[in-house]
């Protein structure tokens, strides 16, 4: 006898839940405002010297003098390292003496050769004696050339024992010290023993790793700001010098090194410092901006309509009608220009935007009769030869940060409902996007992302309620199913 009372109570509870579901949470909106839009690319980098010079020694021996220390400022020609020169000085002196002997020998043999020629003409000496004098003179010439070469080699070796600064800069690495004995293999590929490294730090390079998704917006000449932990309250400014063509993969993330040149006259930036880099891509001052949460690609019209509690078929027809009318207005020019003009043509007219949904009921039954699959296929195809139609047709739409104009879809609050409106969008960052046409300052637009999250939360709660059920109602349903079939119904 209590079963009817339980059924009535359960029905009341279910009806109350249904009314609550029908009302749903309020749709959040935002107001279209004017603001400065800054599009930048953020990355992390490392300060590096522009041109680091490795100073090597081709001489071997003990370092007897090294007046520079790590971090020392040097000028071209300053003494860096002095290697014990006694051995090379002795070889140089020997080469000088050998040269003097070769010169004297050449003088004597030249005179002997001249006398032999005169005596040969007079018939005093024989031909073999003349030939011997000639050969002696030629050998003396060869010995002089060898002596000169050996002297030059000894002079270079003596100069190599004294290493001087090739450029003006700072000693950034010191690999040897005074008293150390070095042995340099001058014939090896290394070209000698590494003594120190130096670089001119008046200008440095920041090697920043930019992600693959952002590298398309980076180009040489863009301004960049750099911050380092050593100077948290100071901002260093520079310009993008070049972009490395070869990617670097770190922890399965593809990144490209971007080299940024920075002035460093005061030497504050040191090689090896970690930096936070911000590269300015675009800046739009006093632009009409709409939150990214309020913008969707035209192909997402149906999903956005469901989240806002609108009829998806009517919204699709309204968007298609707006797009067709705008494409018709831009019939001249190239296909891309016609598509851009069509997407921007009439989007700013609220009356025309409001008329789009009004035409939906008439087109709705026909669209429904054609079937969801065919409608989706035509939606993906879009209009042939139209640039924005490709964006409507399932191709990739520009992500925030892309600077070329592209179409978008927003829902404007009008008369206690939301009206779909095609807009033309410009630059954007991860918060807002510039509106080129289709919206006016002060328009209220629905935050579609928040509405979709609310819809997902409501659907999840509904699934939980359906799975768990209300006390007594689920048991009643189970008893009803058991009573409807088999032996349970016999009882």
C-alpha positions in Angstrom: 0.0 0.0 0.0 3.0 2.3 0.5 4.3 1.8 -3.0 2.1 4.5 -4.6 3.2 7.0 -2.0 6.8 6.2 -2.7 6.2 6.6 -6.5 4.6 10.0 -6.0 7.5 11.2 -3.8 10.0 10.0 -6.3 8.2 11.7 -9.2 8.1 15.0 -7.3 11.8 14.8 -6.7 12.6 13.9 -10.3 10.3 16.8 -11.5 12.2 19.2 -9.2 15.5 18.0 -10.5 14.2 18.4 -14.1 13.1 21.9 -13.4 16.6 22.7 -12.0 18.3 21.2 -15.0 16.1 23.2 -17.4 17.0 26.4 -15.7 20.7 25.6 -15.7 23.5 27.8 -14.5 23.7 31.4 -15.8 25.9 32.0 -18.9 28.9 34.1 -18.1 29.4 37.1 -20.4 32.2 39.7 -21.0 32.1 43.2 -22.5 34.1 44.0 -25.6 36.6 46.8 -24.7 39.4 48.7 -26.1 42.9 47.9 -24.9 46.5 47.5 -26.0 47.2 44.0 -27.4 50.7 42.8 -27.0 51.8 39.6 -28.8 55.0 38.2 -27.6 57.0 34.9 -27.5 58.5 33.8 -24.2 61.5 31.5 -23.9 64.5 30.7 -21.7 68.1 31.3 -22.8 71.7 31.4 -21.9 74.1 34.4 -22.3 77.0 33.6 -24.6 79.9 35.6 -25.9 79.6 36.6 -29.6 83.2 35.7 -30.5 85.2 33.7 -28.0 88.8 33.3 -29.0 90.9 30.4 -27.8 94.5 31.3 -27.2 96.8 28.4 -27.8 100.6 28.0 -27.6 102.7 26.3 -30.3 105.8 26.5 -28.1 106.7 23.9 -25.5 108.4 24.6 -22.2 107.8 26.0 -18.7 105.5 29.0 -18.2 107.7 31.6 -16.5 105.3 34.5 -16.5 101.5 34.9 -16.8 100.4 38.4 -15.7 96.7 38.0 -16.5 94.0 36.4 -14.3 90.5 35.2 -14.9 88.3 38.2 -15.7 91.2 40.5 -16.6 90.6 43.2 -19.2 93.3 43.2 -21.9 94.1 45.2 -25.0 95.5 43.9 -28.3 99.2 43.2 -27.9 99.2 42.8 -24.1 101.3 40.0 -22.7 99.3 36.9 -21.8 101.9 34.1 -21.3 105.6 34.0 -21.4 107.2 30.5 -22.0 110.9 29.9 -21.0 112.7 31.2 -24.2 116.2 29.9 -23.5 115.9 26.9 -25.7 114.4 28.7 -28.7 116.8 31.6 -28.2 119.8 29.3 -28.5 118.4 27.8 -31.7 117.8 31.3 -33.0 121.4 32.3 -32.3 122.6 29.2 -34.0 120.5 30.1 -37.0 121.9 33.6 -37.1 125.5 32.3 -37.0 124.7 29.7 -39.7 123.3 32.5 -41.9 126.5 34.6 -41.5 128.6 31.6 -42.4 126.5 30.9 -45.5 126.8 34.5 -46.6 130.6 34.4 -46.2 130.8 31.1 -48.0 128.7 32.5 -50.8 131.0 35.5 -51.1 134.1 33.3 -51.4 132.7 30.8 -53.8 131.4 33.6 -56.0 134.8 35.1 -56.3 136.3 31.6 -57.0 133.8 31.0 -59.7 134.6 34.3 -61.4 138.4 33.6 -61.3 137.8 30.1 -62.7 135.9 31.5 -65.6 138.7 34.0 -66.4 141.4 31.4 -66.2 139.4 29.0 -68.3 139.2 31.6 -71.0 143.0 32.0 -70.9 143.4 28.2 -71.0 145.2 28.1 -67.6 142.7 25.6 -66.0 141.0 22.6 -67.4 137.2 22.2 -67.8 136.8 19.9 -64.7 138.3 22.6 -62.6 135.9 25.2 -63.9 133.0 22.8 -63.3 134.0 22.2 -59.7 134.1 26.0 -59.1 130.6 26.4 -60.6 129.2 23.6 -58.4 130.8 25.1 -55.3 129.1 28.4 -56.0 125.7 26.8 -56.5 126.0 24.8 -53.3 126.9 28.0 -51.4 123.7 29.7 -52.8 121.6 26.7 -51.6 123.2 26.8 -48.2 122.4 30.5 -47.9 118.7 29.8 -48.7 118.6 27.0 -46.1 120.3 29.3 -43.5 117.7 32.0 -44.1 114.9 29.6 -43.8 116.2 28.1 -40.6 116.6 31.6 -39.2 113.0 32.4 -40.0 111.8 29.2 -38.4 113.9 30.0 -35.3 112.6 33.6 -35.2 108.9 32.3 -35.3 109.7 29.8 -32.6 111.2 32.5 -30.5 108.1 34.7 -31.0 105.8 31.8 -30.2 107.3 31.7 -26.7 105.7 35.1 -26.0 101.9 34.9 -26.3 100.1 38.3 -26.6 96.4 39.2 -26.8 95.0 39.0 -30.3 92.0 41.2 -29.6 90.7 43.5 -26.8 88.5 41.6 -24.4 88.1 39.8 -21.1 89.7 36.5 -20.0 86.8 34.2 -19.5 88.7 30.9 -19.1 92.1 30.1 -17.8 93.5 26.6 -18.4 97.1 26.9 -17.3 99.1 28.7 -14.6 102.6 30.0 -13.9 105.2 27.3 -13.5 103.3 24.7 -15.5 105.2 22.8 -18.2 103.4 22.4 -21.5 104.2 20.3 -24.5 102.5 21.5 -27.7 102.2 19.2 -30.8 102.1 21.9 -33.4 101.4 19.4 -36.2 98.2 18.1 -34.5 94.7 19.2 -35.4 94.4 21.1 -32.2 97.2 23.5 -33.2 98.8 23.8 -29.8 98.0 23.7 -26.1 95.0 25.7 -24.9 96.1 28.4 -22.6 93.0 30.6 -22.0 89.9 31.9 -23.7 89.0 35.5 -24.1 86.1 37.4 -25.6 84.9 41.0 -26.1 81.9 41.3 -23.7 80.8 44.7 -24.8 78.2 42.9 -26.8 76.9 39.4 -26.0 74.5 37.0 -27.5 71.5 35.3 -25.8 70.8 31.9 -27.2 67.1 31.4 -26.4 65.2 28.2 -27.2 61.8 28.9 -28.7 59.1 26.3 -29.0 58.1 24.9 -32.4 54.6 26.3 -32.0 55.9 29.9 -31.6 58.9 29.9 -34.0 56.7 30.9 -36.9 56.1 34.3 -35.4 59.8 35.0 -34.8 61.9 36.7 -37.4 65.2 38.6 -37.5 65.0 42.3 -36.4 62.3 41.8 -33.7 63.0 43.5 -30.4 63.4 41.4 -27.3 63.7 42.0 -23.6 65.9 39.8 -21.4 66.0 39.4 -17.7 68.5 37.5 -15.6 68.4 36.4 -12.0 71.4 38.5 -11.1 69.5 41.7 -11.8 65.8 41.0 -11.2 64.8 44.7 -11.4 66.7 45.4 -14.6 65.6 44.7 -18.2 68.1 44.3 -21.0 67.0 45.1 -24.6 68.2 43.6 -27.8 67.3 42.4 -31.3 66.8 39.0 -32.9 70.0 38.4 -34.9 69.3 35.0 -36.5 67.2 31.8 -36.1 69.1 28.5 -36.2 67.7 26.3 -39.0 68.4 23.1 -37.1 66.0 22.2 -34.2 67.0 21.0 -30.8 65.0 18.3 -29.1 65.0 18.3 -25.3 62.8 15.9 -23.3 60.8 15.2 -26.5 60.1 18.9 -27.0 61.3 20.5 -30.3 62.8 23.9 -30.0 64.8 26.3 -32.2 67.7 28.4 -30.9 67.1 32.1 -31.5 70.2 34.3 -31.2 69.5 37.8 -29.7 72.3 40.4 -29.7 72.5 42.5 -26.5 74.6 45.6 -25.7 76.7 45.0 -22.6 78.9 48.1 -22.2 79.0 47.9 -18.4 79.8 44.1 -18.5 76.8 43.2 -16.3 75.9 40.2 -18.5 78.3 37.3 -18.1 78.6 34.2 -20.2 76.6 31.3 -18.8 73.9 33.4 -17.1 70.4 31.9 -17.5 67.8 34.4 -18.9 64.1 34.8 -19.4 63.4 36.2 -22.9 60.4 37.9 -24.3 60.3 38.6 -28.0 57.8 41.3 -29.1 55.9 40.0 -32.2 53.1 42.6 -32.6 51.6 45.5 -30.7 48.2 47.0 -31.3 47.3 50.1 -29.4 43.7 51.0 -28.4 42.3 48.0 -30.3 38.9 46.5 -29.9 39.5 43.2 -28.0 37.4 40.2 -27.3 38.4 37.5 -24.8 39.6 34.3 -26.4 37.1 32.3 -24.3 34.3 34.0 -26.3 35.7 33.1 -29.7 35.2 29.9 -31.6 35.9 28.7 -35.1 32.8 28.7 -37.3 33.0 24.9 -37.5 32.4 24.7 -33.8 29.0 26.5 -34.1 26.9 23.4 -33.1 28.9 22.6 -30.0 28.9 26.2 -28.9 25.1 26.4 -29.5 24.5 23.3 -27.3 26.6 24.8 -24.5 24.6 28.1 -24.7 21.2 26.3 -24.8 20.5 27.3 -28.4 19.2 25.2 -31.4 22.3 23.9 -33.2 20.5 23.6 -36.5 19.3 27.3 -36.3 22.8 28.5 -35.3 24.5 26.6 -38.2 22.0 28.0 -40.7 22.5 31.5 -39.3 26.3 31.3 -39.5 26.1 29.8 -43.0 23.8 32.6 -44.1 26.0 35.3 -42.7 29.0 33.8 -44.4 27.2 33.5 -47.7 26.1 37.1 -47.6 29.5 38.4 -46.8 31.2 36.3 -49.4 28.7 37.8 -51.9 29.7 41.3 -50.9 33.3 40.6 -51.7 32.9 39.1 -55.1 35.8 41.1 -56.7 39.5 40.5 -56.4 41.4 37.3 -55.8 39.7 34.3 -54.0 41.5 35.1 -50.8 40.5 38.7 -50.9 36.9 37.8 -51.7 37.0 35.4 -48.7 38.5 38.0 -46.4 36.0 40.7 -47.6 33.1 38.3 -47.2 34.0 37.4 -43.7 34.4 41.0 -42.7 31.7 42.6 -44.9 28.5 42.7 -42.9 29.6 41.3 -39.5 29.4 44.7 -37.8 25.7 45.1 -38.7 23.7 43.9 -35.6 20.4 44.0 -37.6 21.8 41.6 -40.2 23.3 39.4 -37.5 20.0 39.3 -35.7 18.3 38.4 -39.0 20.4 35.3 -39.4 18.8 33.3 -36.6 15.4 34.5 -37.7 15.9 32.8 -40.9 16.8 29.6 -39.1 13.3 28.2 -38.5 12.4 28.3 -42.2 15.6 26.5 -43.2 15.7 24.2 -40.1 13.3 21.5 -41.3 14.9 21.2 -44.7 18.3 21.0 -43.1 17.1 18.3 -40.8 15.6 16.3 -43.7 18.9 16.3 -45.5 20.5 14.5 -42.5 23.2 15.3 -40.2 25.9 13.6 -42.2 25.3 15.4 -45.4 25.0 18.7 -43.6 28.4 18.1 -41.9 30.0 17.2 -45.2 28.8 20.4 -46.8 29.9 22.4 -43.7 33.4 21.0 -44.1 33.6 21.8 -47.8 32.6 25.4 -47.4 32.6 27.7 -50.4 35.0 26.9 -53.2 37.7 29.5 -53.7 37.2 31.3 -50.5 39.9 31.7 -47.9 37.8 31.9 -44.7 35.6 29.1 -46.1 38.6 26.8 -45.6 38.7 27.8 -41.9 34.9 27.1 -41.7 35.5 23.8 -43.5 37.6 21.9 -41.0 41.1 23.2 -41.8 43.4 24.5 -39.2 42.4 27.9 -37.8 45.0 30.4 -36.6 46.0 30.0 -33.0 46.4 33.1 -30.7 49.5 35.0 -31.8 49.0 34.5 -35.5 49.0 38.0 -37.1 47.0 37.4 -40.3 43.3 38.2 -40.4 41.0 35.2 -39.9 37.3 34.7 -39.3 35.8 33.7 -36.0 32.4 33.1 -34.3 31.0 34.9 -31.2 27.6 34.9 -29.5 26.3 38.4 -28.7 23.8 38.9 -25.9 20.6 40.4 -27.4 17.1 40.4 -25.8 17.8 37.8 -23.2 19.4 35.4 -25.7 22.6 35.0 -27.6 22.9 35.7 -31.4 25.7 34.1 -33.4 27.8 36.6 -35.3 30.7 36.2 -37.7 33.7 38.5 -37.0 37.0 39.2 -38.5 39.9 38.8 -36.1 43.5 40.1 -36.2 46.4 39.7 -33.8 45.9 38.0 -30.5 47.7 36.7 -27.5 46.7 34.0 -25.0 44.1 36.3 -23.4 42.4 38.5 -26.0 42.2 38.8 -29.8 41.8 41.9 -31.8 38.5 42.4 -33.6 38.8 44.0 -37.0 35.1 44.0 -37.8 31.9 42.5 -36.5 31.8 43.8 -32.9 31.5 47.2 -31.3 32.9 48.5 -28.1 30.4 47.7 -25.3 28.9 44.6 -26.9 28.4 41.7 -24.5 29.5 38.3 -25.6 29.1 34.9 -24.1 32.1 33.1 -22.6 31.7 29.9 -24.5 34.6 28.1 -22.8 33.0 28.6 -19.4 29.6 27.5 -20.8 31.1 24.3 -22.2 32.7 23.5 -18.8 29.4 24.1 -17.1 27.7 21.8 -19.6 30.3 19.1 -19.1 29.9 19.4 -15.3 26.1 19.1 -15.6 26.4 16.1 -17.9 28.8 14.4 -15.5 26.5 15.1 -12.5 23.6 13.7 -14.5 25.4 10.5 -15.3 26.3 10.1 -11.6 22.7 10.6 -10.6 21.5 8.1 -13.2 24.1 5.6 -12.1 23.5 6.0 -8.4 19.8 6.9 -8.4 17.6 8.3 -5.7 16.9 6.2 -2.5 13.9 3.9 -3.2 13.6 4.9 -6.9 16.3 2.6 -8.2 15.0 -0.3 -6.1 11.5 0.4 -7.5 12.9 0.3 -11.0 14.7 -3.0 -10.4 11.5 -4.5 -8.9 9.6 -3.2 -11.9 12.0 -4.8 -14.3 11.9 -8.0 -12.4 8.2 -8.0 -12.3 8.0 -7.3 -16.1 9.7 -10.4 -17.2 10.4 -14.0 -16.2 9.6 -15.6 -12.9 9.8 -12.3 -11.0 6.5 -11.3 -12.7 4.8 -14.4 -11.6 5.2 -13.4 -7.9 
